[in-house]
């Protein structure tokens, strides 16, 4: 009974964040491998044609919990000053599916020992809900009256900055500027509210030059209503082939991660999140799998990239 109650809460609460407010930026455990998902200025930073596929099953065993897939591709132009990227996103939460497509552009220039980039993104989300899948026990429930299926289009755009060298990186972004709500006629209304902005800051540094390196990373998400979420973690890199690490998310989640560089083109990774907060014992944790394939047409002589 408790499980069904919580399931109903999930499918009521999460879609309401889609339709009645600013979408929350999705959380990824391996965010450094999926940089285009959180910052458009990341486009081109791999200095090759880079492609990433991610699958995330959050709170496994919990009916209606988020299941996410993303595909991102990006590359710089031959003069390296301009870069473009494409980001595709799908997430199913309860009875709602969010499909998003965003184009990304970055203007890059050398600064000191690294490169600085200004990034823009623009695109739209299509949110589809099938209310017939909700069993309330009340045929006349006004909350679910009207059309059985609903499709909502939500265009949006974002901005980011990114600076990186071979040793460290620092990025900041606002992935989405626009919010949405339903007016008195139940139409989807666009509006702008700075209190709904997700301000993201990410950073990482590489320590050591031997066969064993240490790479701490950090990601914070903040809203002006004092909502703060941060991830802090680290990886040990062995022989530039194997990454083993972990992270802590401030809302009582721990993550264990493993990555393997199969060759110059292919890298795979997996992360498992242990939930220790309010949902502990109600699910089997979260699993994230990622695959990156890169066309290394410009292999840098100074060695592999670690961000």
N, C-alpha and C positions, 0 to 999 in steps of 0.2 A: 504493500500500500504506500509506504513512504517513497519507494522508488518511483511509482507512478506519479505521485504528487510532485516530486522534484523534476520529473520529466516534463510535466505540464508547465512548471515554472520556467524551465529552459526554453521551451518553444514559444512561450509568451514573452519572455524578457529579451532574448537575443534578437528575434525579428523586430522588436520595437526599437532596438538601437539602429537597425537598418533604415526603418521608415520614418521614425520620429526624431532622429537626431543625427549627429555625426557618427559615421562608422568608426569603430575602434580599430586601430591598426593591429592586424593579426600578430600574434607572438610566435616567433620561430626560435628554436633552441640553437640552430646552426646559422645564425643570422649573417655571419661573416662569409658564408658560402653563397648566400642568397641576397647580396647587398642591394640589388635593384629593387627588391621588395620594400625596402625601407628608405631608400634615398636615390632619387633620379640622377644625382651627380656621380653616382657610382659607374654610370655607363662609360665604357671604354677603358676603365682602370685596369683591366686584366691585360691590356696591350695585345689583344688578339680577339678573334671571334669566339666569344664564350657563351655557352648554353647550359642552363641548369634546370633540372626537373626536381620538384620536391613533393613529397607526400607526407601528410601529418594526420594522425588519428589521435585526437585529444580525448582524454578520459575514456579509454577503451572499456567496453562492457557497459557503458552508461548510455542508455537509449536516448537518441536525440542530441548527443554531444557533437561538437564540431568535427568535421572531416574536411581536410583542405588539400588541394592540389594546386601547384603553381608551375608555370613554364616561363623562363626568362631568357632572352637572347640580347646581346649587346656587343658593339664593336666600335672602335674609332675609325675615322677616315684616314687615308694615307698620310695626310699632313699632321695627324694626331691632335689638331686643335679642336676638332669637332667629333662628337660621338653620338650614336643613336642606340636606342634599345626598345624592345617590345616586352611587355609583361602581361601574362595571362593568368587569371586567378579564378578558382572555383572553390566555394565553401558551402557545405550543406550543414545546416543547423536545424534540428527538428523538422518542421514541414517546409522550411524555406531554403532556397538555393540562391546563392549570390554568384553571378558570372560577371567578371570584370575584364576589360581590355584597356591597356594604357600604353601610349607611346611616350618615349623618354628622349630628351636631348640634353647633352652636356657640352659646354664650352670650356676647354681646358688650356692651361698655359703653365709653363715651367715657373716654379717659385722656389728659390733656394736649391736644395738637393732633391726636391720632389716636384709634384704637380698639384696644382689647385684647379678645382672644377666647380662650375656653377651649373646646376641642373634644373630642368623643368619637366613636368609630366602632365599629360592631359588624356582624358578618356572617359569612360562611362562604366557604371555598374548596372546590371539588370537583375533585379531581385524578384524571384518567382516564389509564390507561396501557394500551397495546396491545402486549404483549410478543411477539406473533407477528411483528412487523415487524423484530425483531432477528435477524440471521443470524449465529450463533456458529460454525457448522460442527460443532457437537456437539449432537445431538438430545437427549442425556441431561444436558445442562448443568444442574446443580442450581440455579444462580442464576436460571434462568428456568423452572423446573418449577412445576407447579400451574396455577392459572387463567391463561388466555391474556389475559384482560382484568381490570383492577382499577380500582375506583372508591373513592376515599377522601374522606371529608368532614372538613374541618378548620375548625370555628368559631374565631373570634378577635375581639379587640377592641383598640383603640388609643386614644391620648390625645395632644393637642397644645395648644400655646399659640401665639398669633400677634398681633403688634402692627404696625400700619401707619399711615402718614400718606400725604399726597400726594408726599412726598419720599423716604421710605425705608420698609423693612419688616424685621422680624426674627421668625423663627419657630423653634420647637423641637418635636420630636415623637418618640414611640415608636409607630410604625405598628402593631406587633403585639406582644402580651405573651405569647402562648402558643406552645409548641413541641410537636412530635409525634414519636413514635418507635414502633417495633414492639416489642411485648413477646415473651415466649417462645412465646406462642400465635399470633404473627403478627398480633395485633390492633393497631389504631392507638390508641396511648395518649397522652393529653394530659398535659402537664406544664409547669411554669413554671421558667425558668432565666434569671436576670438576665444571665448571660453571653451569652445568645442575643439580647438586645435590640439592635435597631438604634436608636441615638440619632442623630437627624437635626437638624442646625442649618442654617438658610438665612437669607440676608440679601441686601439690595440697596439701592442708593441712586441717586437721580437727580441729576445735576450739570448745571447750566445751565438757562436759561430762554429761550434764543433758538430759532431754527429748527433749530439743531444742538445736541443734548443728548448726554450721556455717561452710561451706566448700567452700572456694574460690579455683578456678582452673585457669590454664593458659596454652595456647598452642601457640607456635610461629613456623612459617615456613619461612626459609630464604634461598635465593640463592645469590651466589657471585656477580651476576649482580645487586645487591641492591634491589631485589624483596623481600619485607617483608610483611608477613601477620600474624596477631596475634588475638587470641581470649582470652578474659578475662571475667570470670563469677563467679557466686557464687550460692550456694544452701542453703536453710534452711531445716534442717532435723528434722522432728517431730516424736518422739516416735520410731525412727528407722524404720518407715513404709512409710512415705510420704516425698518426696523431691520436693520442689518448688523453682524455681530459674530462672535466666536469664543470658544472656551474651551479649557482644558486640564484633563484628568483625570489624576490622579497616577499611574495605571498605564499611562502612555505612550500616551494617546489625545488627539488634537486634534480639535476640532469647528469647522466653519464653518457659520454660520447666517444665514438671511435670513427676515424677516417683513414682511408688508405688510398695512396696515389698509385694507381695501377701502372700507368706510364705517363709520358708527357701530356697526353690528351685527356685521360680518363681519371676521375677521382670520385670515390664513393664515400658516403658517410652515413652514420646512424646515430640517433640519440634516443635515450629512454628517460622520461621524466617521472620521478617519484613524487606523488602528491602526499603532503603531510599536513595540509590545512583542513578546512571544514569538509572537504570532499574525500578525505582519507578514509579508506575502507569502503567507499561507495563506487569505486572504479578500479581498473587495473593499470592505471598510469597512462602515459601518453607516449606514442611511438612516432618518430620522425625519420624518414629515409630520404637521402638526397643523392643525386647523380649529376656530375658536371662533365661536359665534354667540350674541349677547346681545340680549335684549329690553330695550331702553333705556327702560323706563317711568319711570325717575327719573334723567334726565341731570343731572349736577351742574354748576352754573354755573361752578365754578372750573376746569373743563377736563377733558380725558381722563385716565384712570388709566393708569399705566405699569407696574403690578405686578399 
